[in-house]
Amino acid sequence: MFGNRDRLENYDPQRFRTKIRAFTWLVVCVFFLLVARTWYLQIARGDTLRQRSENNRIRIQEIKPLRGLIVDTRGDILVDNQPSFDISVIPEIAKDVVDVGLRLANLCDWGGDGISFEKASFKSGKPFIPVKVARNIGRDKLAAVETNSLNLPGVVVDVVPVREYIYGDVMAHILGYVGEISTSELERSTFAAYRADDIIGKYGIEKYLDGALKGKSGGEQVEVDAAGRRLNVLGRIDPVSGYNVVLNIDSDLQKVCWDAFQEKAGTAIVMDPRSGAVMAMVSKPSFDPNLFNRGISGEAWKELTTNPLCPLQNRAISGQYPPGSTYKLIVAAAALEEGLITEDTEIFCNGTYQMGDRTFRCWKKGGHGTVNLHRAIVESCDVYFYHLGEMIGVDRLAEYAEKFGFGSRTGISLPGEKEGLVPSREWKRKRFGESWQKGETTSLAIGQGFVLVTPLQLLRAYCALANGGELYRPRLIRRIETTDGLTIGEFFPEAGGTIPVSKKNADILRYGLWGVVNEPHGTGWALKRGEKDVCGKTGTSQVISLREDEDEIADDDIPYRFRDHALFVCFAPYKDPVMAVAVVVEHGGHGGSTAAPIARRIVDGYFGLERERGT
Amino acid sequence: MKIDRRLLINFDWVFLGVVLLISVIGILNIYSASHNLYVRGEPLYVKQIYWLLVGLALMVVTFSVDYHTIMRHAYLIYLVSIVLLFLVSLYGTMTHGSQRWLVLWGFSFQPSELMKLALIFILARYFSDHTQEGYHAGSILILLAIVGVPVYMIARQPDLGTAMFLVLLFGSIVIFAGIGRKIIVWGIASGMVLAPLFWFVLKDYQKERILTFLNPERDPLGTGYHIIQSIIAVGSGSLWGKGFMRGTQTQLKFLPEQQTDFAFSVFAEEWGFAGVVVLMFIFLALLLWSLKITQSARDLPGTLLAFGVTMFMFWGICINIGMVLGIFPVVGIPLPFFSYGGSSMVVLMMGAGLLMNVSMRRFILQP
């Protein structure tokens, strides 16, 4: 049994001396190791780990700025910010998120897709960080949520500003729309300053001036605990609202243009020939930019992008059309300036023109008889211009066309502008590897064939004739200012060159355009007004060329997409013009019968507004 | 009972002082770690004070009764501990997926803590009874059974940390008691062969912990979270610390288990390297003093008991601080006298009582 006295008395206390010493060393070594490790963590890596502990507890929470407003030339608000309401749930306060989700759904009569209550999204390990469950709820649902807030623990309403496009589709192509930045955009270096959930301009002015409109984010430095609960605000930098943008657009005139179009597809632009200010710009069909506010639904997006009429396209700057007879102005200018003709040069029109083995027709069966330049413009005699085209030649014509601003962008402050096309011998060789055919110049002389212009280019060229030769850059933006109304940027008329037309020749051409509207047999008779008389030119651009043996057929018998485009460009009044209009009606038929009445309504509207406002 | 005056003269005030010093620092630390923590009943630091008082009472009992008397009941204590472990496996309460706690008369405690002490008793007793006779195959089997049964039962709770702790305690006592060098070599060799097989017995979460220990960043929000947050807490303390009750990792709850297993992180964050060095010196003093008691013990059972308790404290300090500093895997071993926890505190106080028992009787032969 235990406790044998002999053994105890025989115990040698030195027996374990060596082992105890060994264990003492073991203890000391282990302690040294532990202290060394602590030294490594606290002294060698102390600063790094202190930083990491700060990162743990301090969150930077972005405060989004308000986006700048866009107003028209008279201060009428075009784009505003409106509150939209999102619903979030704080899991820690809600306790049973599924139950709260069910109550929310019952309360607001939400369908299965209106609210996203996936349990997984609540398992971030940070129960105090709100999880967004519904976006952009309507005011009725907001009211229901707020009155029942006692039964909805942990449910919070976030107010998110969204864009409100007051004029909807009327201004869609000018203003554009906004949306959340996409991942592909984020990868590009131009978007380096943007963050993942930023709202950016995707189209129109919203895109072009995004830098000015977006403002500067503020931030809050918040102390949080491990559960994500906000404890203290350590610092705050207020966001800076975006700049407001004042456009040259006149919203009333814009409405006039919109209404003038009715249901046709096409575009109308109103410009001040004295400065290049764009006062209205309509493109039809259009879309509602408010659809994009909180992310467009896949269905709506598909409808927009698959619509054969391309409602997203701004026809004023990206639509490219053969200019038709409106191009005769440039041909006439070239012929006059090159001294190939005078205003008295007469040519006999019998209704056809022979070029090699091809026969070209005048639009008027039987011909115009003997016409001088003025009559040729007024009655839009094709044969007269076939002759001019042959005299000038393609390359010389291209030179003039380019000096009238065709073939290059006008530089308007909108994304997506097209260049149009001014054909030349060299262009054709490069493009097709073929040499230029003489008959092609003949087509070109009446604005058919390869030549393509944008409605804005066409309008600018006519404005130059109206104002005495200055080719102004079309100006959509008038001013950029701070929210306090302090101007920080102003856009002044910017001349992009002068057209090569002498004053004498310009007078001849202007008189011709006056005749188109105001003389008997003029193709623009629809615009004849008592006062503020209009000068203009019709154009009908063929989508497909009729075969020579084919007689004209009634418009209604041609499928829509093969019908001619109707064009009309004009300015008024004859003396010292203050406004110019270009109208293109896609597949509208004849310029004189389809585009001219629309232009008439716009001109009437313009001077009506002027009279109303007493300016 | 007549009290020998020499007992009072030889009373080990230094040892008691060191133990109390660590306990008080520990309580202050628990206060800092848990003052803004909501718990049912008394705040944790108050509970810890209660446990310290209970521990002190039992300590008085443990050093008052001659350790030879206690040794006489070593087998009984061991058996009681085994029975309690068995009861845990039947009636124990589950926490964090393992069954470690037994609730008796409203108190919950961990029999596995008591087992540590019981193992020291039974080994001291065994080696005192079987000296010098050489350890034949039979005695080795007996020893393996003595440690194997509780290790198996605790590993099944599952509490791998405590099971490994018992193995370490067993190993150090066996080596100390003087088992043949041959057997030690064989033991280590077979251990190394068996270790890979052991991998297949492990539960998934245990494998996960070991893998995460090897590379904490492989699961930063899961198992690795403890290690990463602990290292950040310790490191961010730098030289002078963030100040009492001002450790952000602790106060903002980034640090898990901060009043129990990771109490040392709290201390290191708030007191910095300077504080850690001081605390480590106190712990070192505790161990060196315990080894001194071991050396001065009057007889073999006293030596073995003192050494066993010393190793009990040593391995606790070594594993817990090593874990906090990221050089050991995360296991549930508390820091002696420092971590919050009743069972650990009471059992360690009894261990301390034993050391004092041996210390104050070093000049007295058994009557």
Interface residues (C-beta under 8 A of the other chain):
Chain A: F2 G3 R5 R7 L8 E9 Y11 P13 F16 R17 K19 I20 F23 T24 V27 V28 V30 F31 L34 V35 R37 T38 W39 L41 Q42 I43 R45 G46 D47 T48 L49 R50 R52 S53 E54 N56 R57 G125 E223 V224 D225 A226 A227 L231
Chain B: H68 M71 R72 R125 S128 D129 T131 S172 I175 F176 G178 L221 Q229 I231 I232 A233 V234 G235 S236 G237 S238 L239 T248 Q249 Q251 L252 K253 F254 A268 E269 G272 F273 V276 V277 M280 F283 L284 L287 L288 L291 T294 Q295 S296 A297 R298 D299 L300 P301 T303 F307 T310 F314 C318 I321 G322 L325 G326 I327 L365 Q366
